[in-house]
Amino acid sequence: MNIVITNDDGFGEPGLETLYNAVSKKGDVFIIAPREAQSGVGHQVTLNGNLHGEKIDSNKYIVDGSPVDCVRLALKVFAPSTDWLISGINPGANLGTDVYPSGTVAAAREAAILGFKAIAVSQFIARDQMIDWHITGHHVSKILSIIMTKNISFGQFWNINLPHPIESLSTLEYKYCPLDKHSQDYSFINHSDEYQYEGSIYDRPFSIGSDVDVCFGGKISVTLMEI
């Protein structure tokens, strides 16, 4: 099985390295990731000019572009026989309406648009906490082993979010759930002609049973997405 992994945080970031370790025994893995951090760029693509893709090792490429640019090059040029495209592990949740500006989720969405099976994986970070990537990687490997056996239709992909904090390698429950549709509660602080975003994901409104509710409640949220 051929697996492409990418992210929106940039090549060499711990989430990408953790994802590689989590899937390295599941097949032949290609890493094709942005050179620079691209968090929040959504489904941005490069249509004018050339995309530079540098091969740095066997099955490893750095792209001067967005996560979607990486996916397009991966699935059209570098690894067209791919079975799965997996994006992540993002340090921070991509729940509810977060999926629209997320470069992590956009990468999986683009793969689904191109007709490939895809998964986006993110790690929620609790207030004033830090990620233990070893524990996260353990649970990501386990949930991917389950989700990668599921059949999905053309134009569908999976969005997975891990809860936080995760304190051990013990079994972590997961739940299939819909995407929350609430807007986050935010405002802008005005400084003359400058406007500063102010909001907190921890205080966001959400529906019971949604991905936000599941993840905030301590379980892995698994959401089937449509392009």
PyMOL commands that set and color helices and strands:
alter all, ss='L'
color gray80, all
select helices_A, chain A and resi 14-23+67-78+96-99+103-113+133-147+201-203+211-216
alter helices_A, ss='H'
color red, helices_A
select strands_A, chain A and resi 2-6+28-34+53-57+60-63+84-91+117-123+156-162+174-176+186-191+194-199+220-226
alter strands_A, ss='S'
color yellow, strands_A
deselect
rebuild
show_as cartoon
